[in-house]
Amino acid sequence: MIRIVTTKRLALLEADRRVAVERARQATEHAARQAHELSALADRAERAEATAEEVGALLVHAVQQAGAAEQGLLLDQIELRRLREDLAAAREPGRAVFLLMHYGTPRMVYRSREDAVADTATHGIAADRVWGPGSQFWFDAEWVLAAFTYDTSSGGFRGSLTPTAVGLGGAA
């Protein structure tokens, strides 16, 4: 079979080739854009996954802290309830509360003198100290145990300078 190629036919084939080349170039560009977008989406997905893991760890930590805070709050509420009961009991006429002070700074409040003397070792006071009558102002003495009684006429507590810690042998 013999085929005769004319100039017109060559021009049409050349035009078809140019169209095919242009389509191939556009398809290549489109494929490159798609690959770039796919790569960007994969990167975003990896970052989102890493962020989700980090947020999950932060959430677990926050839940643990919230549980610890809730438990601390519950213990504080129990202690507050106990202190309110102590205060209500201390308001009974004739009852006293005892305040341990270090150079005039309150350290602890006790229901009874015995509780106060028993607990003073936790504040650095020797257990064998004798509490004698107070001879100094509260802010001058190293340790003072002051008694406060509820006064119904004034609706408040009245304090008195009472025992200060005196070491055995007269040393203060």
OpenMM code with the backbone's topology and positions (N, CA, C; nanometers):
from openmm import Vec3, app, unit

residues = "MET ILE ARG ILE VAL THR THR LYS ARG LEU ALA LEU LEU GLU ALA ASP ARG ARG VAL ALA VAL GLU ARG ALA ARG GLN ALA THR GLU HIS ALA ALA ARG GLN ALA HIS GLU LEU SER ALA LEU ALA ASP ARG ALA GLU ARG ALA GLU ALA THR ALA GLU GLU VAL GLY ALA LEU LEU VAL HIS ALA VAL GLN GLN ALA GLY ALA ALA GLU GLN GLY LEU LEU LEU ASP GLN ILE GLU LEU ARG ARG LEU ARG GLU ASP LEU ALA ALA ALA ARG GLU PRO GLY ARG ALA VAL PHE LEU LEU MET HIS TYR GLY THR PRO ARG MET VAL TYR ARG SER ARG GLU ASP ALA VAL ALA ASP THR ALA THR HIS GLY ILE ALA ALA ASP ARG VAL TRP GLY PRO GLY SER GLN PHE TRP PHE ASP ALA GLU TRP VAL LEU ALA ALA PHE THR TYR ASP THR SER SER GLY GLY PHE ARG GLY SER LEU THR PRO THR ALA VAL GLY LEU GLY GLY ALA ALA".split()
positions = [
    Vec3(0.0843, -0.1138, 0.0000),
    Vec3(0.0000, 0.0000, 0.0000),
    Vec3(0.0909, 0.1228, 0.0000),
    Vec3(0.0531, 0.2098, -0.0834),
    Vec3(0.1307, 0.3321, -0.0983),
    Vec3(0.0412, 0.4464, -0.0502),
    Vec3(0.1006, 0.5274, 0.0272),
    Vec3(0.0274, 0.6422, 0.0798),
    Vec3(0.0933, 0.7682, 0.0312),
    Vec3(0.0144, 0.8526, -0.0157),
    Vec3(0.0684, 0.9785, -0.0649),
    Vec3(0.0398, 1.0836, 0.0415),
    Vec3(0.1472, 1.1486, 0.0784),
    Vec3(0.1344, 1.2516, 0.1825),
    Vec3(0.1439, 1.3866, 0.1134),
    Vec3(0.0412, 1.4648, 0.1386),
    Vec3(0.0380, 1.5976, 0.0790),
    Vec3(0.0767, 1.7019, 0.1827),
    Vec3(0.1003, 1.8201, 0.1385),
    Vec3(0.1376, 1.9292, 0.2282),
    Vec3(0.0221, 1.9596, 0.3227),
    Vec3(-0.0943, 1.9504, 0.2674),
    Vec3(-0.2110, 1.9755, 0.3521),
    Vec3(-0.2210, 1.8710, 0.4618),
    Vec3(-0.1962, 1.7482, 0.4250),
    Vec3(-0.2010, 1.6391, 0.5242),
    Vec3(-0.0911, 1.6577, 0.6265),
    Vec3(0.0267, 1.6977, 0.5868),
    Vec3(0.1361, 1.7242, 0.6803),
    Vec3(0.0997, 1.8379, 0.7751),
    Vec3(0.0352, 1.9394, 0.7230),
    Vec3(-0.0045, 2.0527, 0.8080),
    Vec3(-0.1074, 2.0080, 0.9118),
    Vec3(-0.2026, 1.9215, 0.8696),
    Vec3(-0.3025, 1.8702, 0.9655),
    Vec3(-0.2371, 1.7817, 1.0717),
    Vec3(-0.1441, 1.6970, 1.0293),
    Vec3(-0.0738, 1.6123, 1.1262),
    Vec3(0.0079, 1.6973, 1.2242),
    Vec3(0.0713, 1.8027, 1.1723),
    Vec3(0.1488, 1.8928, 1.2586),
    Vec3(0.0565, 1.9632, 1.3580),
    Vec3(-0.0583, 2.0054, 1.3135),
    Vec3(-0.1545, 2.0710, 1.4029),
    Vec3(-0.2019, 1.9731, 1.5100),
    Vec3(-0.2310, 1.8498, 1.4697),
    Vec3(-0.2725, 1.7470, 1.5665),
    Vec3(-0.1612, 1.7200, 1.6683),
    Vec3(-0.0349, 1.7194, 1.6172),
    Vec3(0.0767, 1.6965, 1.7095),
    Vec3(0.0862, 1.8100, 1.8110),
    Vec3(0.0722, 1.9335, 1.7649),
    Vec3(0.0801, 2.0480, 1.8558),
    Vec3(-0.0307, 2.0414, 1.9618),
    Vec3(-0.1507, 2.0074, 1.9192),
    Vec3(-0.2631, 1.9940, 2.0137),
    Vec3(-0.2329, 1.8839, 2.1149),
    Vec3(-0.1807, 1.7714, 2.0646),
    Vec3(-0.1484, 1.6596, 2.1540),
    Vec3(-0.0380, 1.6978, 2.2524),
    Vec3(0.0624, 1.7722, 2.2057),
    Vec3(0.1712, 1.8178, 2.2945),
    Vec3(0.1152, 1.9128, 2.4005),
    Vec3(0.0274, 2.0050, 2.3570),
    Vec3(-0.0310, 2.1008, 2.4525),
    Vec3(-0.1160, 2.0271, 2.5559),
    Vec3(-0.1947, 1.9300, 2.5120),
    Vec3(-0.2759, 1.8503, 2.6069),
    Vec3(-0.1862, 1.7742, 2.7024),
    Vec3(-0.0779, 1.7170, 2.6520),
    Vec3(0.0159, 1.6435, 2.7383),
    Vec3(0.0799, 1.7376, 2.8398),
    Vec3(0.1167, 1.8609, 2.7958),
    Vec3(0.1745, 1.9579, 2.8888),
    Vec3(0.0736, 1.9955, 2.9965),
    Vec3(-0.0516, 2.0223, 2.9583),
    Vec3(-0.1555, 2.0584, 3.0548),
    Vec3(-0.1825, 1.9428, 3.1517),
    Vec3(-0.1870, 1.8217, 3.0967),
    Vec3(-0.2099, 1.7043, 3.1819),
    Vec3(-0.0954, 1.6863, 3.2812),
    Vec3(0.0280, 1.7107, 3.2347),
    Vec3(0.1443, 1.6999, 3.3238),
    Vec3(0.1374, 1.8056, 3.4337),
    Vec3(0.1027, 1.9302, 3.3950),
    Vec3(0.0898, 2.0369, 3.4953),
    Vec3(-0.0204, 2.0042, 3.5954),
    Vec3(-0.1321, 1.9570, 3.5426),
    Vec3(-0.2434, 1.9209, 3.6307),
    Vec3(-0.2025, 1.8084, 3.7258),
    Vec3(-0.1330, 1.7096, 3.6755),
    Vec3(-0.0874, 1.5982, 3.7602),
    Vec3(0.0119, 1.6481, 3.8642),
    Vec3(0.1001, 1.7432, 3.8276),
    Vec3(0.1972, 1.7990, 3.9237),
    Vec3(0.1243, 1.8757, 4.0338),
    Vec3(0.0217, 1.9559, 3.9928),
    Vec3(-0.0571, 2.0292, 4.0942),
    Vec3(-0.1283, 1.9320, 4.1877),
    Vec3(-0.1870, 1.8283, 4.1301),
    Vec3(-0.2565, 1.7285, 4.2118),
    Vec3(-0.1600, 1.6609, 4.3088),
    Vec3(-0.0405, 1.6274, 4.2614),
    Vec3(0.0601, 1.5635, 4.3479),
    Vec3(0.1019, 1.6583, 4.4597),
    Vec3(0.1195, 1.7871, 4.4264),
    Vec3(0.1569, 1.8868, 4.5272),
    Vec3(0.0462, 1.9014, 4.6324),
    Vec3(-0.0798, 1.9108, 4.5868),
    Vec3(-0.1932, 1.9208, 4.6791),
    Vec3(-0.2046, 1.7960, 4.7664),
    Vec3(-0.1832, 1.6793, 4.7050),
    Vec3(-0.1878, 1.5546, 4.7808),
    Vec3(-0.0792, 1.5517, 4.8873),
    Vec3(0.0405, 1.5969, 4.8524),
    Vec3(0.1503, 1.6028, 4.9489),
    Vec3(0.1175, 1.6997, 5.0624),
    Vec3(0.0604, 1.8168, 5.0277),
    Vec3(0.0216, 1.9152, 5.1298),
    Vec3(-0.0864, 1.8573, 5.2212),
    Vec3(-0.1832, 1.7865, 5.1632),
    Vec3(-0.2883, 1.7239, 5.2441),
    Vec3(-0.2311, 1.6167, 5.3362),
    Vec3(-0.1347, 1.5408, 5.2877),
    Vec3(-0.0727, 1.4380, 5.3712),
    Vec3(0.0028, 1.5026, 5.4871),
    Vec3(0.0737, 1.6128, 5.4579),
    Vec3(0.1441, 1.6843, 5.5647),
    Vec3(0.0464, 1.7379, 5.6689),
    Vec3(-0.0631, 1.7975, 5.6203),
    Vec3(-0.1640, 1.8493, 5.7140),
    Vec3(-0.2252, 1.7373, 5.7963),
    Vec3(-0.2492, 1.6230, 5.7338),
    Vec3(-0.3061, 1.5089, 5.8071),
    Vec3(-0.2087, 1.4604, 5.9138),
    Vec3(-0.0787, 1.4562, 5.8811),
    Vec3(0.0214, 1.4142, 5.9804),
    Vec3(0.0276, 1.5134, 6.0961),
    Vec3(0.0249, 1.6445, 6.0630),
    Vec3(0.0277, 1.7462, 6.1689),
    Vec3(-0.0981, 1.7372, 6.2550),
    Vec3(-0.2113, 1.7154, 6.1905),
    Vec3(-0.3370, 1.7039, 6.2657),
    Vec3(-0.3337, 1.5827, 6.3578),
    Vec3(-0.2786, 1.4734, 6.3096),
    Vec3(-0.2681, 1.3532, 6.3929),
    Vec3(-0.1760, 1.3777, 6.5116),
    Vec3(-0.0610, 1.4434, 6.4867),
    Vec3(0.0324, 1.4739, 6.5954),
    Vec3(-0.0318, 1.5701, 6.6955),
    Vec3(-0.1040, 1.6691, 6.6443),
    Vec3(-0.1733, 1.7641, 6.7323),
    Vec3(-0.2808, 1.6930, 6.8133),
    Vec3(-0.3530, 1.6026, 6.7500),
    Vec3(-0.4571, 1.5275, 6.8211),
    Vec3(-0.3960, 1.4437, 6.9329),
    Vec3(-0.2816, 1.3812, 6.9057),
    Vec3(-0.2150, 1.3034, 7.0105),
    Vec3(-0.1698, 1.3937, 7.1246),
    Vec3(-0.1158, 1.5105, 7.0894),
    Vec3(-0.0704, 1.6046, 7.1926),
    Vec3(-0.1871, 1.6562, 7.2748),
    Vec3(-0.2962, 1.6908, 7.2070),
    Vec3(-0.4154, 1.7380, 7.2778),
    Vec3(-0.4711, 1.6272, 7.3669),
    Vec3(-0.4668, 1.5046, 7.3181),
    Vec3(-0.5129, 1.3916, 7.4003),
    Vec3(-0.4296, 1.3771, 7.5266),
    Vec3(-0.2981, 1.3903, 7.5133),
    Vec3(-0.2104, 1.3812, 7.6308),
    Vec3(-0.2377, 1.4966, 7.7265),
    Vec3(-0.2570, 1.6171, 7.6721),
    Vec3(-0.2887, 1.7326, 7.7567),
    Vec3(-0.4225, 1.7128, 7.8276),
    Vec3(-0.5185, 1.6559, 7.7561),
    Vec3(-0.6497, 1.6316, 7.8151),
    Vec3(-0.6401, 1.5302, 7.9284),
    Vec3(-0.5633, 1.4250, 7.9086),
    Vec3(-0.5447, 1.3252, 8.0144),
    Vec3(-0.4814, 1.3907, 8.1370),
    Vec3(-0.3792, 1.4730, 8.1133),
    Vec3(-0.3119, 1.5426, 8.2235),
    Vec3(-0.4082, 1.6379, 8.2946),
    Vec3(-0.4891, 1.7107, 8.2160),
    Vec3(-0.5854, 1.8043, 8.2741),
    Vec3(-0.6903, 1.7307, 8.3568),
    Vec3(-0.7344, 1.6166, 8.3085),
    Vec3(-0.8338, 1.5377, 8.3838),
    Vec3(-0.7726, 1.4885, 8.5151),
    Vec3(-0.6467, 1.4456, 8.5098),
    Vec3(-0.5795, 1.4029, 8.6329),
    Vec3(-0.5670, 1.5191, 8.7311),
    Vec3(-0.5292, 1.6356, 8.6813),
    Vec3(-0.5162, 1.7523, 8.7686),
    Vec3(-0.6519, 1.7927, 8.8250),
    Vec3(-0.7549, 1.7851, 8.7437),
    Vec3(-0.8888, 1.8187, 8.7912),
    Vec3(-0.9322, 1.7218, 8.9006),
    Vec3(-0.9011, 1.5947, 8.8837),
    Vec3(-0.9343, 1.4965, 8.9874),
    Vec3(-0.8603, 1.5248, 9.1167),
    Vec3(-0.7319, 1.5587, 9.1050),
    Vec3(-0.6530, 1.5907, 9.2249),
    Vec3(-0.7060, 1.7180, 9.2910),
    Vec3(-0.7419, 1.8172, 9.2095),
    Vec3(-0.7960, 1.9419, 9.2650),
    Vec3(-0.9308, 1.9175, 9.3322),
    Vec3(-1.0109, 1.8330, 9.2707),
    Vec3(-1.1411, 1.8004, 9.3297),
    Vec3(-1.1230, 1.7293, 9.4636),
    Vec3(-1.0278, 1.6375, 9.4692),
    Vec3(-1.0008, 1.5682, 9.5940),
    Vec3(-0.9491, 1.6664, 9.6999),
    Vec3(-0.8601, 1.7579, 9.6592),
    Vec3(-0.8099, 1.8596, 9.7517),
    Vec3(-0.9219, 1.9491, 9.8012),
    Vec3(-1.0131, 1.9859, 9.7108),
    Vec3(-1.1270, 2.0684, 9.7489),
    Vec3(-1.2168, 1.9948, 9.8471),
    Vec3(-1.2383, 1.8678, 9.8247),
    Vec3(-1.3198, 1.7887, 9.9161),
    Vec3(-1.2560, 1.7833, 10.0547),
    Vec3(-1.1240, 1.7617, 10.0589),
    Vec3(-1.0546, 1.7611, 10.1883),
    Vec3(-1.0616, 1.8971, 10.2558),
    Vec3(-1.0514, 2.0046, 10.1759),
    Vec3(-1.0626, 2.1397, 10.2321),
    Vec3(-1.2027, 2.1637, 10.2879),
    Vec3(-1.3048, 2.1141, 10.2174),
    Vec3(-1.4419, 2.1298, 10.2656),
    Vec3(-1.4625, 2.0539, 10.3964),
    Vec3(-1.4038, 1.9354, 10.4062),
    Vec3(-1.4149, 1.8576, 10.5297),
    Vec3(-1.3462, 1.9314, 10.6433),
    Vec3(-1.2266, 1.9851, 10.6166),
    Vec3(-1.1534, 2.0601, 10.7189),
    Vec3(-1.2285, 2.1865, 10.7582),
    Vec3(-1.2880, 2.2548, 10.6607),
    Vec3(-1.3659, 2.3748, 10.6899),
    Vec3(-1.4869, 2.3412, 10.7753),
    Vec3(-1.5533, 2.2308, 10.7445),
    Vec3(-1.6685, 2.1884, 10.8244),
    Vec3(-1.6255, 2.1588, 10.9681),
    Vec3(-1.5094, 2.0924, 10.9831),
    Vec3(-1.4591, 2.0620, 11.1170),
    Vec3(-1.4251, 2.1906, 11.1922),
    Vec3(-1.3637, 2.2848, 11.1233),
    Vec3(-1.3277, 2.4111, 11.1880),
    Vec3(-1.4519, 2.4911, 11.2272),
    Vec3(-1.5561, 2.4862, 11.1432),
    Vec3(-1.6818, 2.5549, 11.1791),
    Vec3(-1.7457, 2.4914, 11.3024),
    Vec3(-1.7392, 2.3590, 11.3081),
    Vec3(-1.7919, 2.2906, 11.4260),
    Vec3(-1.7113, 2.3281, 11.5507),
    Vec3(-1.5799, 2.3356, 11.5347),
    Vec3(-1.4944, 2.3769, 11.6463),
    Vec3(-1.5276, 2.5191, 11.6911),
    Vec3(-1.5485, 2.6078, 11.5929),
    Vec3(-1.5815, 2.7458, 11.6260),
    Vec3(-1.7163, 2.7530, 11.6966),
    Vec3(-1.8126, 2.6758, 11.6479),
    Vec3(-1.9440, 2.6751, 11.7132),
    Vec3(-1.9321, 2.6224, 11.8556),
    Vec3(-1.8491, 2.5188, 11.8759),
    Vec3(-1.8292, 2.4656, 12.0108),
    Vec3(-1.7553, 2.5657, 12.0982),
    Vec3(-1.6636, 2.6402, 12.0378),
    Vec3(-1.5878, 2.7384, 12.1161),
    Vec3(-1.6742, 2.8556, 12.1594),
    Vec3(-1.7848, 2.8798, 12.0917),
    Vec3(-1.8723, 2.9909, 12.1281),
    Vec3(-1.9605, 2.9606, 12.2480),
    Vec3(-1.9518, 2.8405, 12.2966),
    Vec3(-2.0269, 2.8085, 12.4180),
    Vec3(-1.9640, 2.8852, 12.5340),
    Vec3(-2.0439, 2.9444, 12.6217),
    Vec3(-1.9879, 3.0210, 12.7342),
    Vec3(-1.8937, 2.9348, 12.8178),
    Vec3(-1.7799, 2.9918, 12.8520),
    Vec3(-1.6834, 2.9214, 12.9352),
    Vec3(-1.5829, 2.8386, 12.8584),
    Vec3(-1.6078, 2.8138, 12.7297),
    Vec3(-1.5137, 2.7365, 12.6474),
    Vec3(-1.4039, 2.8281, 12.5962),
    Vec3(-1.2877, 2.7726, 12.5771),
    Vec3(-1.1753, 2.8516, 12.5277),
    Vec3(-1.1080, 2.7781, 12.4123),
    Vec3(-1.0467, 2.8555, 12.3249),
    Vec3(-0.9605, 2.8005, 12.2215),
    Vec3(-0.8210, 2.8545, 12.2495),
    Vec3(-0.7206, 2.7804, 12.2076),
    Vec3(-0.5825, 2.8179, 12.2366),
    Vec3(-0.5094, 2.8432, 12.1057),
    Vec3(-0.4391, 2.9561, 12.1020),
    Vec3(-0.3676, 2.9986, 11.9835),
    Vec3(-0.2187, 2.9966, 12.0134),
    Vec3(-0.1450, 2.9205, 11.9320),
    Vec3(0.0003, 2.9151, 11.9445),
    Vec3(0.0589, 3.0219, 11.8530),
    Vec3(0.1394, 3.1123, 11.9102),
    Vec3(0.1984, 3.2219, 11.8337),
    Vec3(0.3500, 3.2186, 11.8449),
    Vec3(0.4143, 3.2557, 11.7349),
    Vec3(0.5599, 3.2656, 11.7295),
    Vec3(0.5927, 3.4117, 11.7010),
    Vec3(0.6472, 3.4807, 11.8002),
    Vec3(0.6751, 3.6244, 11.7911),
    Vec3(0.5526, 3.7010, 11.7414),
    Vec3(0.4382, 3.6704, 11.7955),
    Vec3(0.3150, 3.7408, 11.7634),
    Vec3(0.2438, 3.6935, 11.6384),
    Vec3(0.3030, 3.6010, 11.5635),
    Vec3(0.2407, 3.5490, 11.4421),
    Vec3(0.1667, 3.4195, 11.4745),
    Vec3(0.0354, 3.4156, 11.4499),
    Vec3(-0.0399, 3.2937, 11.4801),
    Vec3(0.0110, 3.1751, 11.3986),
    Vec3(0.0272, 3.0616, 11.4649),
    Vec3(0.0731, 2.9399, 11.3977),
    Vec3(-0.0363, 2.8347, 11.3900),
    Vec3(-0.1134, 2.8169, 11.4977),
    Vec3(-0.2130, 2.7093, 11.4999),
    Vec3(-0.3155, 2.7389, 11.6087),
    Vec3(-0.4386, 2.6925, 11.5879),
    Vec3(-0.5453, 2.7058, 11.6869),
    Vec3(-0.5811, 2.5654, 11.7342),
    Vec3(-0.6016, 2.5520, 11.8659),
    Vec3(-0.6310, 2.4210, 11.9253),
    Vec3(-0.7602, 2.4285, 12.0068),
    Vec3(-0.8263, 2.3156, 12.0182),
    Vec3(-0.9493, 2.3080, 12.0968),
    Vec3(-0.9227, 2.3112, 12.2465),
    Vec3(-0.8146, 2.2475, 12.2858),
    Vec3(-0.7846, 2.2406, 12.4293),
    Vec3(-0.6372, 2.2671, 12.4518),
    Vec3(-0.6059, 2.3019, 12.5773),
    Vec3(-0.4668, 2.3280, 12.6140),
    Vec3(-0.3837, 2.2012, 12.5958),
    Vec3(-0.4423, 2.0863, 12.6239),
    Vec3(-0.3708, 1.9597, 12.6106),
    Vec3(-0.3342, 1.9329, 12.4644),
    Vec3(-0.4288, 1.9597, 12.3728),
    Vec3(-0.3997, 1.9432, 12.2294),
    Vec3(-0.2865, 2.0355, 12.1873),
    Vec3(-0.2886, 2.1574, 12.2370),
    Vec3(-0.1856, 2.2552, 12.2015),
    Vec3(-0.0488, 2.2102, 12.2492),
    Vec3(-0.0396, 2.1695, 12.3737),
    Vec3(0.0894, 2.1277, 12.4293),
    Vec3(0.1384, 2.0017, 12.3575),
    Vec3(0.0477, 1.9120, 12.3244),
    Vec3(0.0872, 1.7882, 12.2571),
    Vec3(0.1376, 1.8151, 12.1145),
    Vec3(0.0889, 1.9183, 12.0487),
    Vec3(0.1240, 1.9447, 11.9097),
    Vec3(0.2392, 2.0433, 11.8928),
    Vec3(0.2864, 2.1031, 11.9984),
    Vec3(0.3902, 2.2056, 11.9844),
    Vec3(0.5211, 2.1507, 11.9299),
    Vec3(0.5470, 2.0238, 11.9437),
    Vec3(0.6719, 1.9653, 11.8915),
    Vec3(0.6783, 1.9765, 11.7392),
    Vec3(0.5646, 1.9792, 11.6728),
    Vec3(0.5657, 1.9927, 11.5271),
    Vec3(0.6112, 2.1317, 11.4838),
    Vec3(0.6129, 2.2243, 11.5763),
    Vec3(0.6553, 2.3614, 11.5454),
    Vec3(0.7941, 2.3916, 11.6001),
    Vec3(0.8650, 2.2895, 11.6431),
    Vec3(1.0025, 2.3083, 11.6881),
    Vec3(1.0178, 2.3367, 11.8357),
    Vec3(0.9133, 2.3236, 11.9107),
    Vec3(0.9201, 2.3466, 12.0554),
    Vec3(0.9461, 2.2119, 12.1215),
    Vec3(1.0434, 2.2090, 12.2092),
    Vec3(1.0766, 2.0834, 12.2775),
    Vec3(0.9561, 2.0339, 12.3556),
    Vec3(0.9349, 1.9042, 12.3520),
    Vec3(0.8190, 1.8446, 12.4191),
    Vec3(0.8273, 1.8600, 12.5701),
    Vec3(0.9489, 1.8761, 12.6249),
    Vec3(0.9620, 1.8866, 12.7703),
    Vec3(0.9530, 2.0308, 12.8196),
    Vec3(0.9188, 2.1242, 12.7330),
    Vec3(0.9057, 2.2640, 12.7764),
    Vec3(0.7888, 2.2773, 12.8714),
    Vec3(0.8047, 2.3648, 12.9667),
    Vec3(0.6987, 2.3949, 13.0626),
    Vec3(0.6377, 2.5284, 13.0233),
    Vec3(0.5063, 2.5333, 13.0187),
    Vec3(0.4386, 2.6573, 12.9834),
    Vec3(0.4081, 2.7321, 13.1120),
    Vec3(0.4803, 2.8410, 13.1331),
    Vec3(0.4609, 2.9206, 13.2547),
    Vec3(0.3746, 3.0414, 13.2275),
    Vec3(0.3513, 3.1239, 13.3319),
    Vec3(0.2684, 3.2433, 13.3129),
    Vec3(0.3389, 3.3420, 13.2197),
    Vec3(0.2589, 3.4128, 13.1395),
    Vec3(0.3144, 3.5075, 13.0430),
    Vec3(0.3665, 3.6321, 13.1117),
    Vec3(0.4859, 3.6746, 13.0744),
    Vec3(0.5426, 3.7956, 13.1324),
    Vec3(0.5825, 3.8942, 13.0239),
    Vec3(0.5606, 3.8609, 12.8989),
    Vec3(0.5984, 3.9471, 12.7886),
    Vec3(0.4788, 3.9680, 12.6971),
    Vec3(0.4889, 4.0737, 12.6138),
    Vec3(0.3858, 4.0918, 12.5127),
    Vec3(0.3973, 3.9791, 12.4113),
    Vec3(0.2893, 3.9530, 12.3396),
    Vec3(0.2870, 3.8419, 12.2451),
    Vec3(0.3960, 3.8513, 12.1404),
    Vec3(0.4240, 3.9710, 12.0905),
    Vec3(0.5217, 3.9846, 11.9828),
    Vec3(0.6654, 3.9801, 12.0346),
    Vec3(0.6879, 3.9895, 12.1663),
    Vec3(0.8223, 3.9832, 12.2230),
    Vec3(0.8651, 3.8408, 12.2555),
    Vec3(0.7702, 3.7549, 12.2804),
    Vec3(0.8023, 3.6186, 12.3234),
    Vec3(0.8224, 3.5293, 12.2014),
    Vec3(0.9170, 3.4350, 12.2114),
    Vec3(0.9410, 3.3429, 12.1003),
    Vec3(0.8161, 3.2599, 12.0746),
    Vec3(0.7654, 3.1945, 12.1763),
    Vec3(0.6436, 3.1144, 12.1643),
    Vec3(0.5466, 3.1549, 12.2739),
    Vec3(0.4210, 3.1756, 12.2375),
    Vec3(0.3156, 3.2104, 12.3329),
    Vec3(0.1959, 3.1213, 12.3035),
    Vec3(0.1347, 3.0728, 12.4094),
    Vec3(0.0102, 2.9981, 12.3977),
    Vec3(-0.0970, 3.0845, 12.4612),
    Vec3(-0.1825, 3.1448, 12.3793),
    Vec3(-0.2841, 3.2383, 12.4278),
    Vec3(-0.4196, 3.1704, 12.4292),
    Vec3(-0.4948, 3.1955, 12.5356),
    Vec3(-0.6301, 3.1414, 12.5475),
    Vec3(-0.7290, 3.2491, 12.5058),
    Vec3(-0.8279, 3.2091, 12.4279),
    Vec3(-0.9338, 3.2997, 12.3851),
    Vec3(-1.0665, 3.2386, 12.4277),
    Vec3(-1.1469, 3.3180, 12.4990),
    Vec3(-1.2792, 3.2717, 12.5418),
    Vec3(-1.3842, 3.3557, 12.4712),
    Vec3(-1.4977, 3.2926, 12.4472),
    Vec3(-1.6055, 3.3628, 12.3771),
    Vec3(-1.6814, 3.4488, 12.4764),
    Vec3(-1.6960, 3.5759, 12.4414),
    Vec3(-1.7682, 3.6713, 12.5249),
    Vec3(-1.9030, 3.6977, 12.4585),
    Vec3(-2.0115, 3.6500, 12.5206),
    Vec3(-2.1443, 3.6624, 12.4606),
    Vec3(-2.1901, 3.8072, 12.4551),
    Vec3(-2.1464, 3.8906, 12.5482),
    Vec3(-2.1911, 4.0296, 12.5475),
    Vec3(-2.1331, 4.1067, 12.4281),
    Vec3(-2.0103, 4.0769, 12.3913),
    Vec3(-1.9492, 4.1471, 12.2779),
    Vec3(-1.9651, 4.0701, 12.1474),
    Vec3(-2.0020, 3.9436, 12.1560),
    Vec3(-2.0194, 3.8623, 12.0367),
    Vec3(-1.8874, 3.8244, 11.9710),
    Vec3(-1.7805, 3.8230, 12.0480),
    Vec3(-1.6504, 3.7890, 11.9924),
    Vec3(-1.5630, 3.7212, 12.0962),
    Vec3(-1.4413, 3.6934, 12.0584),
    Vec3(-1.3470, 3.6269, 12.1469),
    Vec3(-1.2599, 3.7306, 12.2170),
    Vec3(-1.2269, 3.7011, 12.3402),
    Vec3(-1.1346, 3.7854, 12.4159),
    Vec3(-1.0123, 3.7010, 12.4490),
    Vec3(-0.8964, 3.7587, 12.4230),
    Vec3(-0.7717, 3.6878, 12.4491),
    Vec3(-0.7054, 3.7369, 12.5756),
    Vec3(-0.6200, 3.6543, 12.6269),
    Vec3(-0.5432, 3.6923, 12.7450),
    Vec3(-0.4022, 3.6402, 12.7276),
    Vec3(-0.3072, 3.7161, 12.7817),
    Vec3(-0.1686, 3.6733, 12.7754),
    Vec3(-0.1526, 3.5632, 12.8780),
    Vec3(-0.1358, 3.4418, 12.8290),
    Vec3(-0.1215, 3.3267, 12.9159),
    Vec3(0.0109, 3.2610, 12.8885),
    Vec3(0.0221, 3.1363, 12.9119),
    Vec3(0.1541, 3.0732, 12.9184),
    Vec3(0.2468, 3.1007, 12.8011),
    Vec3(0.3717, 3.1234, 12.8327),
    Vec3(0.4790, 3.1274, 12.7335),
    Vec3(0.5674, 3.0060, 12.7602),
    Vec3(0.6370, 2.9633, 12.6577),
    Vec3(0.7217, 2.8460, 12.6708),
    Vec3(0.8462, 2.8822, 12.7528),
    Vec3(0.8660, 2.8108, 12.8600),
    Vec3(0.9834, 2.8303, 12.9453),
    Vec3(1.0580, 2.6984, 12.9503),
    Vec3(1.1830, 2.6989, 12.9154),
    Vec3(1.2611, 2.5766, 12.9173),
    Vec3(1.2884, 2.5323, 13.0600),
    Vec3(1.3184, 2.4068, 13.0776),
    Vec3(1.3538, 2.3560, 13.2097),
    Vec3(1.4803, 2.4240, 13.2564),
    Vec3(1.4856, 2.4622, 13.3812),
    Vec3(1.6024, 2.5301, 13.4344),
    Vec3(1.5929, 2.6803, 13.4156),
    Vec3(1.4777, 2.7317, 13.3710),
    Vec3(1.4565, 2.8752, 13.3616),
    Vec3(1.4937, 2.9371, 13.2288),
    Vec3(1.5499, 2.8633, 13.1366),
    Vec3(1.5869, 2.9211, 13.0070),
    Vec3(1.4617, 2.9386, 12.9213),
    Vec3(1.4535, 3.0502, 12.8510),
    Vec3(1.3356, 3.0763, 12.7684),
    Vec3(1.3686, 3.0614, 12.6221),
] * unit.nanometer
topology = app.Topology()
chain = topology.addChain("A")
for resn in residues:
    res = topology.addResidue(resn, chain)
    for name in ("N", "CA", "C"):
        topology.addAtom(name, app.Element.getBySymbol(name[0]), res)
